[in-house]
Amino acid sequence: MPIEAVLFDLFNTLSMVREGDAFYRPALKQLHKTLIKNNINIPFDAFRHEYFQVRDELYKEAETNLEELYFNMRIRQTLRNFNIHLPPEHPAITKATNTFCKEFTKHTNLDPHAETILPKLSEKYKLGIVSNFHP
């Protein structure tokens, strides 16, 4: 069977994350501010602690079933641990995800080889990006 498409994970393949995990604190701060604006009042340190617990649990599950959940699900589960039950598509969660992403992208750069390799690959293959951020 011939190869028809090449899929890339978005981060640390095409878009490189600078400074390791340095993005987390400012991105979570912005996410948290969005939650506060949407009347979800959880102290930041408690939210941050619970967020990392949920993230780590979801990463372990992803290793087992090879499926990483949308980022909205990570926020939903974090909020559930504070007895706040919202669906992942709830506007407060979607806004929080978008805010996190906006801050996160400030800490990324396009891989320097992507600009030359992608046009060449696109001549022969369909190209796509996979990500756990909901469109």
C-alpha positions as CSV (number, residue, x, y, z in Angstrom):
1,M,0.0,0.0,0.0
2,P,1.6,3.3,-1.0
3,I,1.9,6.2,1.4
4,E,-0.6,8.9,0.5
5,A,-0.3,11.3,3.4
6,V,2.1,12.5,6.1
7,L,0.8,13.6,9.4
8,F,2.7,15.7,11.9
9,D,2.1,16.3,15.6
10,L,2.0,20.0,16.0
11,F,4.3,20.6,18.9
12,N,8.0,19.7,18.9
13,T,7.8,18.6,15.3
14,L,6.7,21.5,13.2
15,S,6.4,24.0,15.9
16,M,9.2,23.9,18.6
17,V,8.5,24.8,22.2
18,R,11.1,27.1,23.6
19,E,12.4,27.0,27.1
20,G,11.0,23.6,28.0
21,D,8.0,23.9,30.3
22,A,8.5,27.6,31.0
23,F,5.3,28.4,29.2
24,Y,3.2,26.6,31.8
25,R,3.0,29.2,34.5
26,P,2.1,32.2,32.3
27,A,-0.3,30.1,30.2
28,L,-2.1,28.7,33.2
29,K,-2.2,32.2,34.8
30,Q,-4.1,33.4,31.6
31,L,-6.3,30.3,31.6
32,H,-7.1,30.9,35.3
33,K,-8.0,34.6,34.7
34,T,-10.4,33.5,32.0
35,L,-12.1,31.1,34.4
36,I,-12.4,33.9,37.0
37,K,-14.0,36.1,34.4
38,N,-16.5,33.3,33.8
39,N,-17.4,33.1,37.5
40,I,-15.3,30.0,38.2
41,N,-13.5,31.1,41.3
42,I,-10.8,28.7,42.3
43,P,-7.5,29.8,43.9
44,F,-4.7,29.7,41.4
45,D,-2.3,27.5,43.3
46,A,-5.1,25.0,44.0
47,F,-6.1,25.0,40.4
48,R,-2.5,24.7,39.2
49,H,-1.8,21.7,41.5
50,E,-5.0,19.9,40.4
51,Y,-4.4,20.7,36.7
52,F,-0.9,19.0,36.9
53,Q,-2.4,16.0,38.7
54,V,-5.1,15.6,36.0
55,R,-2.5,16.2,33.2
56,D,-0.2,13.5,34.5
57,E,-3.1,11.0,35.0
58,L,-4.3,11.7,31.4
59,Y,-0.7,11.2,30.1
60,K,-0.5,7.8,31.8
61,E,-3.9,6.8,30.2
62,A,-2.6,8.0,26.8
63,E,0.4,5.8,27.1
64,T,-1.9,2.8,27.6
65,N,-4.5,3.5,25.0
66,L,-2.5,5.7,22.6
67,E,-5.1,8.4,22.6
68,E,-4.6,11.8,24.1
69,L,-7.8,13.7,24.9
70,Y,-8.6,17.2,23.7
71,F,-7.2,19.9,26.0
72,N,-10.8,20.9,26.8
73,M,-11.2,17.5,28.5
74,R,-8.2,18.2,30.7
75,I,-9.7,21.5,31.9
76,R,-13.1,19.8,32.4
77,Q,-11.6,17.1,34.5
78,T,-9.7,19.6,36.6
79,L,-12.9,21.5,37.2
80,R,-14.7,18.3,38.1
81,N,-12.2,17.7,40.8
82,F,-13.5,21.0,42.4
83,N,-17.0,19.7,42.0
84,I,-17.7,22.0,39.0
85,H,-19.4,19.9,36.3
86,L,-19.3,21.5,32.8
87,P,-19.3,19.8,29.4
88,P,-16.0,20.2,27.5
89,E,-17.7,22.4,24.9
90,H,-18.9,24.9,27.6
91,P,-18.0,28.4,26.6
92,A,-15.9,29.0,29.8
93,I,-13.8,25.9,29.0
94,T,-13.5,26.8,25.3
95,K,-12.4,30.3,26.2
96,A,-10.0,29.0,28.8
97,T,-8.5,26.6,26.2
98,N,-8.1,29.4,23.7
99,T,-6.5,31.7,26.2
100,F,-4.0,29.0,27.2
101,C,-3.2,28.3,23.5
102,K,-2.7,32.0,22.8
103,E,-0.2,32.3,25.6
104,F,1.4,29.0,24.7
105,T,2.1,30.0,21.1
106,K,4.1,32.9,22.3
107,H,6.6,30.2,23.5
108,T,6.9,28.4,20.2
109,N,8.7,28.8,16.9
110,L,8.4,27.2,13.6
111,D,11.0,24.5,13.1
112,P,13.6,26.1,10.8
113,H,13.5,23.1,8.4
114,A,9.7,23.1,8.1
115,E,9.6,25.9,5.6
116,T,11.8,24.0,3.2
117,I,10.7,20.5,3.7
118,L,6.9,21.0,3.7
119,P,6.6,22.4,0.2
120,K,8.7,19.4,-1.1
121,L,6.6,16.9,0.8
122,S,3.4,18.5,-0.4
123,E,4.3,17.8,-4.0
124,K,4.0,14.1,-3.4
125,Y,1.8,13.7,-0.3
126,K,-1.2,15.1,1.4
127,L,-0.1,16.8,4.6
128,G,-1.9,17.2,7.9
129,I,-1.5,18.2,11.5
130,V,-2.8,16.3,14.5
131,S,-3.2,18.0,17.9
132,N,-5.1,17.6,21.1
133,F,-6.4,21.2,20.9
134,H,-9.9,21.2,19.7
135,P,-10.4,23.4,16.6
